[in-house]
Amino acid sequence: MRTMVIQGGTDGMGRALALAYLRRGERVVILGRDVKKGKALLDSAREMGADDRAFFLKADLALVAENRRVIEHIRENFPVVDALVLCARHYSSVRRQTSEGFERTFALFYLSRFLLSHGLAGELEKAERPVVMNVAGPGTPMGRVHWDDFGLARGYDGVEALNQGGKANDLLGVSFAERHATGRIRYVLINPGSVSTSFSGDYDAETAAHIEMMKKFGKPVEQGIVPIAALIDAPPAARLSAYAESRPIGLGHPSFDPGDAARLHEATETMLGR
């Protein structure tokens, strides 16, 4: 029995993956902040006779302290992690700052993934075929890393905040693969394409209309998770790989620049107080 840890597992593709692996007899640890949604997922697990293999950890993953608490809990209770799936993100039309002083999109979409990836590396290395599956948008030409203003305090835009998070996650994959080069963990960045998922967020009217169109024409989540599950079950041989659905993306794209990856890793460690 494998152990799957799914960040953002109470909604959308994270929830669909959680239920799919529970049906297959795996152990699933779901991370999320909504108790009602967590309970609903556990109820679904109970209905399929999998309640002894489903675990919900309530946490606001936009907070560094909450990520660190979750990491310690997993280390103590699930010593081997076969797959870490990173799905959580939340759109905000207006700039919001966490109680720890970070812009919320950057904290949830990037810092949480950084902390969980590196924080659970020891538990992942104990697995037979460990994989980190980072569901984002690798290689996109949109957006950039705002090196002098990660929190977009001097000009916030919700779309740009998400685009910066995607770029940061590309660089996270590069730096993680470099720092764990001698280990067995495979790091996969994947864009699932247009999927009719929950699109968690607080939207202005114009953006909300666009999101409704995406939901209308996107493929069902059950279809959207197929390439993700395939890569979890059979991780690529390379330490780092990127995909648009099931199509490989070359790592020669500027989004995967090793120098930028090292620079962002150093900056992130400084933000987090090393």
Steps between C-alpha positions, in 0.01 A plus 500: 500500500640837396459827691389802300513852646277741307524874560165654410334159510150611605406659169534468123771278359656444842173353627456291186851359540440428869183303427659318206789376713274407788299284259825334397582406856763765578539708815425870438585800718299806398616852588251788496350780705126434449373267773163454330663387174742280692216330681312449171803327353537278806130416472557393139792288613281337763235418240757311293636321807826695499459709816798327664721617211380861470641779719415869498740757645345844543749772424515846345791428267550868424668514842858383535438385857209282388712334231768426755241355739362276225849383403575399858167318530566303182853415608372364829203306361589407141871419487492403132340726238473359149353806329460865588241671280495881504168645383402785731465852369243776542438799276449841656393808307632721779830480683483317831780455749533216749552554872864406438546786253499314167274575204245219515520368143880481517479329839248235401599436139877507549624509860277209609622288209861589581457405866315174435735390221818546701342426838378153401804402290624263770169312512482490120850353471384197700247406230569263213411747221448839664360790302406862560220604264479880474176592318560848361571635150860420405669691221229763456616814317284714728617673816837537666663483838496844663839473664476833682131468594388138546186620680401739217458779753577762234233389254287196573311311233334164570594343168860620528516357854401157367738529205788587732408197713518277194845634409617454858383138499693431179813625676411302812503182293844585360655583838340198670641262237843658540500478879374142503706384203628185672161388626213305349232771500363595161359854474229550239350833394171461315243720331176297493352717226149642507313318776160583645630508855387713794725800417521604864508876526350840575422648160399838366204493259706495179730220617207302640334501156822370345522225761145389426594462133802291597281277715250463215753389241761327718522123515361321809735462796486122467655539155737775609667282763580215259846625388581601859421156638694335217815693593452427870471129428795493261731794579737610221863395516627858507535680833294787358244494222221728378180417315206668332242231572681187372739685265857560624628857514868565432695642792698737279226762543604816692246407770742229613817709518737343758645836602158644569408181688801532729427869551137434594595216735742728683243781516236258631726368772566857606125577508437193713784574737691200366 
